[in-house]
């Protein structure tokens, strides 16, 4: 098992945090106002799936 210098690990963590921050800023800039509120990413106005409904009916018969 290798031992790593805590200062080196902290430096790497700060570098990764900076990369994440830059990516987050980029993603927000690209998506602009297209971001949805949490829980709104799934549409409730989809048409029912007849194939799944019929499969449910079939399963209840067996």
C-alpha positions in Angstrom: 0.0 0.0 0.0 1.4 3.4 -0.9 1.3 6.3 1.4 0.6 9.7 -0.1 1.4 13.1 1.2 -1.7 14.8 2.6 -0.6 18.1 1.1 -0.4 16.5 -2.3 -3.8 14.9 -1.9 -5.3 18.2 -0.8 -3.7 19.9 -3.9 -5.2 17.2 -6.2 -8.6 17.7 -4.5 -8.5 21.4 -5.1 -7.6 20.9 -8.7 -10.5 18.5 -9.1 -12.9 20.9 -7.4 -11.8 23.6 -9.8 -12.4 21.4 -12.8 -15.9 20.6 -11.4 -16.6 24.2 -10.9 -15.6 25.1 -14.4 -17.7 22.3 -15.9 -20.7 23.3 -13.8 -20.4 26.9 -15.0 -20.0 25.7 -18.6 -23.0 23.4 -18.3 -25.1 26.2 -16.9 -24.1 28.6 -19.6 -24.9 26.1 -22.3 -28.3 25.1 -20.9 -29.2 28.8 -20.3 -32.8 28.8 -19.2 -33.4 25.2 -20.2 -32.8 24.0 -16.7 -35.8 22.4 -15.1 -36.7 22.3 -11.5 -36.1 19.1 -9.5 -38.8 16.6 -10.2 -39.9 18.3 -13.4 -37.7 16.3 -15.7 -40.4 13.7 -16.1 -43.4 14.6 -18.1 -46.9 13.8 -16.7 -48.7 14.3 -20.0 -47.5 11.2 -21.8 -50.0 9.0 -23.5 -50.6 5.7 -21.7 -48.6 2.8 -23.1 -51.1 0.3 -24.5 -48.6 -2.5 -24.7 -47.7 -2.3 -21.0 -51.4 -2.0 -20.1 -52.3 -5.1 -22.1 -49.4 -7.0 -20.5 -50.8 -6.1 -17.1 -54.2 -7.4 -18.2 -52.6 -10.6 -19.4 -50.6 -11.1 -16.2 -53.8 -10.7 -14.1 -55.5 -13.4 -16.1 -52.7 -15.9 -15.4 
